[in-house]
Amino acid sequence: MFNWLFGGGVDNPKPLSKINRKRCSITHQAIPSGTYPGLRNSSGVHCFLNSTIQSLASLTSLESFLGELLNESDKVDIYLPLSEALWDVIQTLNTPSRAVHTNTAIIDAFSLSDTNNNNTSLMSPSKRALSLIQSGQQDAQEMFQCISSLLAHEEGLIKAAKCKVRGLDTLTSSDNTTYTTSFPLAGLTASRLADLRCGYVEAIRNIAFDALSLNLPMQTSCTVEQLLGEYTAIETIEDASCRRCSLEATLARLRQDVKQLMPADPNKGSTSRRKRIKEASKQERRLSTLLSEEGDLQEDARLKDIKVDKSGGGSTKQILIARPPRILGLHINRSAYLGNGMAVKNPCKILFGDTLDITAYTTTGALETAPRKPISSPSKEMIERLTSTGTIPSRVLYTLKSIVVHYGSHHSGHYVTYRKSRSDDDDEWLRTSDSSVQIVSLADVLQQNPFMIFYERAVDKKKSENNTPNAQILSTYSLHD
Ligand SMILES: [Zn+2]
């Protein structure tokens, strides 16, 4: 069921030269090579917004996505405030110049976005973003989530409009306008809950994510791989109830009820008592049939009037990445709570590299349902064996694009971004702190202690050109930009 998720399916972004969008107006005089624009921090509390924007500006597949989305929006005549503002600012920030840009267009886009859903009491992402800015609550991760939700919403508007157009045109047009781009930040996890007593596996659930939030241990340092290992580890939940065990316990209780209610002489007993016996027997029969079948134990109509008892032998829970996104955002959760409930910042040093292999944290295609076994990560032995022969199965490899670093305490401080520049020089990275932008090296970046990390999927050039399946040589992987 998940074979399409492993290794394959990376869209190759179209070259940007095909996108003919108007660049935002900023005067480029004699362009000093290696000098890039910063973002003004007019109110003094915008560093969390500026660092988020700078970090998104490093992501080439996000830029391609926005370009294609805006081309589509022109065709269906729908204005997408945030996509347009972000595309413009990404262009500007990647064009060498001594100018300092502003984040005003992005803030205006939040005001112009109307994502209010009347059916929910939750604040819309645009309102939440504005409230973060106005209240000075500086949280780059929340800002990222607001932006991500809004972009996904804007993509949804275009998809809906294209569906409508196609619906009208199906008879007349040879449809070559199908919009296929998908949001590059969107990934899926698979989560499984299995009971240790009876082995029953609750339906494996897929949950969408735009960044993984990783918990940090209270120790001096740890690697990103360790955090991902912890995120995807099998966890035992002692007091979890199991649906099958609960229904079995309920069945036993109903049988007991019938037995106790039954009078010694079947011809005696009150009418109400006989009615209770009849009801309990009916429920018992229905439940017994349901349990003998292989069907869904959650929502069966036959359970409607049965009060279900809770029972279970403890469960195991595991989450794995089922569909790796093109852009993998990692949020390092640095909040730690003291005994008195006070929140402090966990300073644990994160060790990370400029490449990341997440193959071991993904589902492979054959989902394991035995409660004590991992869902389906490839074994270390298998990977080693295949690597030693020169071929390995499709790996899920990423390349570092940007990190957001937070200085200061849990309640106050300053955000800066380290990001890849668009220069041909592989070692040219930028340290952006609001209006100040400095050239740094990869070695400088890797010494930092990040709060958020953005990796972009490495595309296997050979595979995308020749469409060769499965086994690949590791060295053929390279970046798509
Ligand atoms: Zn069970």
Boltz pocket constraint, residues with backbone or C-beta under 6 A from the ligand:
constraints:
  - pocket:
      binder: B
      contacts: [[A, 195], [A, 196], [A, 197], [A, 198], [A, 199], [A, 200], [A, 242], [A, 243], [A, 244], [A, 245], [A, 246], [A, 311], [A, 312], [A, 313]]
      max_distance: 6.0
